[in-house]
Amino acid sequence: MEFCNKCGSLMLPKKTQKSIVLICRKCGHRKTLRKNEDFKISTKTLKKEEGLVIVDKRSQKETLPVTTVQCPKCENTQAEWWVQQTRSGDEPPTRFFRCTKCSHVWREYQ
C-alpha cells in the first residue's frame, strides 16, 4: 500500500502498456513503479459458512403480551402489543398492536 507524497491519500494501481502506475485518488499524482518492484494486488475474505435456518410459523410460540383492544379491521377484542422508540429520544415511544385473529398491525402514539 502506498500513499501520495503530495496529499497523503491512498494511491491505486493502474496497468499501462509498459508498466504499472500508481495514481492518487485525490489529487491525481502519478508514480511509475520500477520493473524490479514486486506489486501484487490481492483480496482476502473470511467467510463463515452458516447453516440454513427454517422458520415454521405454525410451530413458533408467541412471546408477546396480549391486551384487550379492538382491532380496526375485524373488530376482534384481543391483540398482542409491543413498544418501540420510533421518533427522537425525547419523545414517547410508539405502541404497536397485532390482532390475534387477522394479524393486522396498527400503532398508537402515546
ABEGO torsion letter per residue (X at the ends): XBBBAAAGBBBBBBBBAABBBBBBAAAGBBBBBBAABBBBBBBBBBBBBBBBBBBBAAABBBABBBBBBBBAAAGBABBBBBBBBABBAABBBBBBBBBAAAGBBBBBBX
